[in-house]
Amino acid sequence: MKKRTKIAAGVTGGAAVLFAALMGVTALLMKDQFRRGDYPPDRSSVNTAFGWYPAFAAAYPREEVAFPSGDLMLKGWIYGAEHTDKLIVFAHGIGSGHEAYVNQLCWFVDRGWCVFAYDAAGSGDSPGDSSVGLVQSALDLDSALSFAEQDPRLKHMPKVLLGHSWGGFAVGGVLNFDHDVKAAVSLSGYADPLGMLNQGAVNVVGKTGAKLFRPFAALYNKLVFGKYAGLNAVDGINKANIPFLAVHGESDAFVLYSLGIISQQDRITDPYAEYETISGDFSHHNDYFHSEECNRYVKALYPDSSESQEELLGMFSNTHSSDADKALFRAVNEPLLERIEAFYQKALTE
């Protein structure tokens, strides 16, 4: 009897050690995947083709604000404050801050929109040791909307949402909360954080390893986000029942098309939801933000390269700085932005 007890205790102890070890590895992997997303150290330079905000500062002044999200005070900026009749609240993708989209944001300012953009937790100019996880973007957007609803400059404006990737999930996930949002557009947004976590595990440790780590990733997600761990975009879209546009590139290798909000049409009951698939050579995670002319020019510059189009765009932005190059690189995909603006205008007038 004593021998059986010792064996049982040994098995239990071994299982506990294995569980603790796997949870420890999971935590390390998560912290690596969700490390800070900082701006480049040379952001103040206006000489790169990309041109972060300093390259736009003279033409597009902005006002800095701050608002709480959890234990952090996030930084936000109001662009086009002179426009007081319609507001876009923008949520950026993971790995950087909102300035990675400054070209697109300024396009909307030129067309009479006020834009409220912010750097999420652990991103850009906001504090935080990490970007926390895949649910965090929706929680930060919830906080940003709460700020906008109380701010005397913004609270009276009808509000629409725009987000990409991490932020593309956020504009759907935040609809689970109670905010007066008139319309939302998700670019390359995932539908379910747990689905993305599973795919991320496959990318890091392969399919077999991912099966092993899946329950540990789910538990880690639960420990970090508590009651919000199961937050997903489909539930939010169905709850809000507002005009919602999901845009996704068919060649997206970061947020797979099959993981995108766009792939959940059979589960989305919102009668006002619309879907648009980006196809062709430039239908990856974010290359479709650029004009067709820019994409084709950059691709032709590196005919023998094995890099992806998005990597080629990054190379081009850092190595070409003539005025012509800058203008070409900063040219946005105007037909797409016109489509988005028309979607917003229809929602605001009906």
C-alpha positions in Angstrom: 0.0 0.0 0.0 2.8 2.4 0.9 4.6 1.5 -2.3 1.4 2.4 -4.3 1.1 5.7 -2.4 4.7 6.6 -3.2 4.2 5.8 -6.9 1.1 7.9 -7.0 2.8 10.7 -5.3 5.7 10.5 -7.7 3.4 10.5 -10.7 1.5 13.5 -9.3 4.7 15.3 -8.5 6.1 14.6 -12.0 2.9 15.8 -13.6 3.0 19.0 -11.6 6.7 19.6 -12.6 5.8 19.0 -16.2 2.8 21.3 -16.1 4.9 24.0 -14.4 7.6 23.6 -17.0 5.2 23.8 -20.0 3.5 26.8 -18.5 6.8 28.5 -18.0 7.8 27.8 -21.6 4.4 29.1 -22.7 4.9 32.3 -20.7 8.3 32.9 -22.2 7.0 32.3 -25.8 4.1 34.7 -25.1 6.3 37.4 -23.7 8.6 37.1 -26.8 5.6 37.2 -29.2 4.1 40.2 -27.5 7.1 42.3 -26.7 7.0 46.1 -27.1 6.4 47.6 -30.5 8.7 50.6 -30.6 9.1 53.3 -33.3 12.4 53.3 -35.1 15.1 55.4 -33.5 15.4 57.6 -36.6 11.7 58.5 -36.6 12.6 62.2 -36.3 14.3 62.1 -39.7 12.2 63.3 -42.7 14.6 61.8 -45.2 13.3 58.3 -45.5 10.7 57.5 -48.1 8.4 56.3 -45.3 8.3 59.5 -43.4 6.9 59.1 -39.9 4.9 62.0 -38.4 7.7 64.5 -38.4 7.5 64.5 -42.2 3.9 65.5 -42.0 4.0 67.8 -39.0 4.0 71.1 -40.8 0.9 70.3 -42.8 -0.9 68.3 -40.2 -0.6 69.7 -36.7 -2.0 67.5 -34.0 -2.9 67.7 -30.3 -1.6 65.2 -27.8 -3.9 63.8 -25.1 -3.6 61.0 -22.5 -6.2 58.6 -21.2 -6.1 55.6 -18.8 -6.4 52.0 -20.0 -6.0 49.5 -17.2 -2.9 50.5 -15.2 -1.4 52.5 -18.1 -1.8 56.1 -19.3 -1.9 55.8 -23.1 -0.9 58.6 -25.4 -3.3 59.7 -28.1 -3.4 62.4 -30.7 -6.2 64.4 -32.4 -5.6 65.2 -36.0 -7.8 67.7 -37.9 -9.3 69.2 -34.7 -10.8 71.9 -36.8 -13.2 69.4 -38.3 -16.0 69.0 -35.7 -18.8 67.0 -37.4 -17.4 63.5 -37.8 -14.7 61.4 -36.0 -12.7 58.4 -37.0 -11.2 56.5 -34.0 -8.2 54.5 -35.3 -6.6 51.3 -33.8 -3.2 50.3 -35.2 -1.6 47.0 -35.8 0.9 45.2 -33.4 4.6 45.9 -33.6 4.5 49.7 -33.9 2.2 52.6 -33.2 -0.4 54.7 -35.1 2.3 56.7 -37.0 2.9 53.7 -39.2 -0.5 54.7 -40.8 0.1 58.4 -40.9 -0.3 58.6 -44.7 -3.8 57.1 -44.5 -4.9 59.1 -41.5 -3.8 62.4 -43.2 -5.8 61.4 -46.3 -9.0 61.4 -44.2 -8.0 64.7 -42.5 -7.8 66.2 -46.0 -11.4 65.1 -46.6 -12.8 66.8 -43.6 -12.5 64.1 -40.9 -11.3 64.6 -37.4 -9.1 61.6 -36.5 -8.4 60.3 -33.0 -5.5 57.9 -33.0 -3.5 56.5 -30.1 -0.6 54.2 -29.4 -1.8 51.1 -27.6 -0.3 49.4 -24.6 3.4 48.7 -25.0 3.4 50.4 -28.4 5.0 53.5 -29.9 5.0 56.4 -27.5 2.7 54.8 -24.9 4.1 53.0 -21.8 4.1 49.3 -21.1 6.7 46.5 -21.0 4.8 44.5 -23.7 1.8 44.6 -26.0 0.3 42.1 -23.6 -1.7 39.9 -26.0 -4.2 39.6 -28.8 -7.2 40.7 -26.7 -5.4 43.9 -25.5 -6.2 45.9 -28.6 -9.9 45.7 -28.0 -9.5 46.8 -24.3 -7.4 49.7 -25.3 -9.9 50.8 -27.9 -12.7 50.5 -25.3 -10.7 52.9 -23.2 -10.1 55.2 -26.1 -13.8 55.4 -26.9 -14.6 56.1 -23.3 -12.2 59.0 -23.4 -13.7 60.3 -26.7 -17.2 60.1 -25.3 -16.2 62.4 -22.4 -13.8 64.8 -24.1 -15.5 68.1 -24.8 -14.0 68.4 -28.3 -14.9 64.9 -29.4 -18.0 63.7 -27.5 -20.6 65.4 -29.7 -19.2 63.9 -33.0 -20.7 60.8 -34.6 -18.0 58.1 -34.3 -16.8 55.5 -36.7 -13.9 53.0 -36.2 -11.0 52.0 -38.4 -8.4 49.4 -37.5 -5.8 47.1 -39.0 -4.7 43.6 -37.9 -4.5 43.8 -34.1 -6.6 46.9 -34.5 -8.8 45.2 -37.1 -9.8 42.7 -34.4 -10.3 45.6 -31.9 -12.9 47.4 -34.0 -15.0 44.2 -33.9 -14.1 43.1 -30.4 -14.9 46.5 -28.9 -18.5 46.2 -30.1 -19.1 43.8 -27.3 -19.0 46.9 -25.1 -21.6 49.6 -25.0 -20.5 52.5 -27.2 -22.4 54.6 -29.7 -20.5 53.7 -32.8 -22.1 54.4 -36.2 -19.9 52.1 -38.4 -16.6 50.2 -38.3 -14.1 49.0 -40.9 -11.6 46.2 -40.2 -8.5 45.8 -42.4 -6.8 42.4 -42.1 -8.5 41.8 -38.7 -8.6 38.4 -37.1 -11.9 37.2 -35.7 -10.8 35.1 -32.6 -7.7 35.7 -30.5 -7.5 32.0 -29.6 -7.5 31.0 -33.2 -4.7 33.4 -33.9 -2.8 32.1 -30.8 -3.1 28.5 -32.2 -1.7 29.6 -35.6 1.1 31.5 -33.9 2.0 28.4 -32.0 2.1 26.5 -35.3 4.5 29.1 -36.7 6.8 28.9 -33.8 6.8 25.2 -32.8 5.1 23.4 -35.7 1.8 21.6 -35.8 2.7 18.8 -33.3 4.2 21.3 -30.8 1.2 23.6 -31.2 -1.2 20.7 -30.2 0.8 20.3 -27.0 0.9 24.0 -26.2 -2.7 24.8 -27.2 -4.3 24.3 -23.8 -1.4 26.1 -22.1 -1.8 29.1 -24.4 -5.5 29.1 -23.7 -4.8 29.0 -19.9 -2.2 31.8 -20.2 -4.7 33.9 -22.1 -7.3 33.3 -19.4 -4.8 34.2 -16.7 -3.9 37.5 -18.4 -7.3 38.7 -19.6 -9.7 37.1 -17.1 -13.3 37.6 -18.0 -12.3 39.1 -21.4 -10.2 36.1 -22.5 -13.0 34.8 -24.8 -13.7 38.2 -26.4 -14.1 37.8 -30.1 -15.1 40.0 -33.0 -18.1 38.0 -34.3 -20.0 38.4 -31.1 -19.4 42.1 -31.1 -20.5 42.6 -34.7 -23.7 40.6 -34.1 -24.4 42.5 -30.9 -23.9 46.0 -32.4 -25.8 45.4 -35.6 -24.2 48.4 -37.3 -22.6 48.8 -40.7 -19.4 46.8 -40.6 -16.9 46.3 -43.4 -14.3 43.5 -43.3 -11.5 43.9 -45.8 -8.8 41.2 -46.2 -6.1 40.3 -48.6 -6.4 36.8 -50.0 -2.6 36.3 -49.8 -2.2 37.4 -46.2 0.4 35.3 -44.5 0.2 37.1 -41.1 -3.5 36.9 -40.4 -4.5 34.1 -42.6 -7.6 34.7 -44.7 -9.2 31.7 -42.9 -8.7 33.4 -39.6 -10.0 36.8 -40.7 -13.3 38.3 -39.8 -14.1 38.1 -43.5 -14.1 34.2 -43.2 -16.8 34.2 -40.6 -19.7 35.3 -42.8 -21.8 32.2 -42.0 -21.6 33.2 -38.3 -22.2 36.9 -38.7 -25.9 37.8 -38.5 -25.5 41.6 -38.8 -27.5 42.5 -41.9 -25.4 45.6 -42.4 -22.1 43.7 -42.6 -20.2 43.9 -45.9 -17.0 42.1 -47.1 -14.3 42.9 -49.6 -11.5 40.6 -50.6 -8.3 42.1 -51.9 -6.9 39.9 -54.7 -3.9 40.0 -57.1 -0.2 40.5 -56.6 -0.6 43.0 -53.8 -3.0 41.3 -51.5 -0.9 40.5 -48.4 -1.2 41.9 -44.9 -0.6 45.5 -45.6 1.0 46.1 -49.0 -2.5 47.0 -50.3 -2.3 50.2 -48.3 0.0 51.6 -51.0 -0.9 52.7 -54.5 -0.7 50.2 -57.3 2.0 52.4 -58.9 4.1 52.3 -55.8 3.8 48.5 -55.4 4.7 47.8 -59.0 7.6 50.2 -59.0 9.1 48.7 -55.8 8.6 45.1 -57.1 10.4 46.0 -60.4 13.4 47.5 -58.4 14.1 44.1 -56.9 13.3 41.6 -59.7 15.6 38.8 -58.3 14.7 39.2 -54.7 13.1 36.4 -52.7 11.7 38.8 -50.2 8.0 39.4 -49.8 6.4 42.5 -51.2 6.1 44.0 -47.8 9.8 43.4 -47.0 10.6 45.0 -50.4 8.6 48.0 -49.4 10.5 48.2 -46.1 13.8 48.0 -47.9 12.7 50.7 -50.4 11.4 53.1 -47.6 14.8 53.0 -45.9 17.1 53.3 -48.9 15.4 55.7 -51.3 14.9 59.3 -50.2 14.6 61.5 -53.4 11.5 63.7 -53.5 10.1 61.6 -56.3 10.6 58.4 -54.2 9.0 59.9 -51.2 6.0 61.0 -53.1 5.6 57.6 -54.8 6.0 55.7 -51.6 3.6 57.8 -49.6 0.9 57.6 -52.2 -2.0 55.7 -50.7 -4.4 53.2 -52.2 -6.9 55.9 -53.0 -9.7 53.6 -54.4 -9.7 51.6 -51.2 -9.8 54.7 -49.0 -12.6 56.2 -51.1 -14.5 52.9 -50.7 -14.1 53.2 -46.9 -15.1 56.8 -46.8 -18.2 56.1 -48.9 -19.1 53.3 -46.5 -18.8 55.7 -43.5 -20.8 58.5 -45.2 -23.6 56.1 -46.1 -23.7 55.0 -42.4 -23.8 58.6 -41.2 -26.6 59.7 -43.5 -29.0 56.8 -43.2 
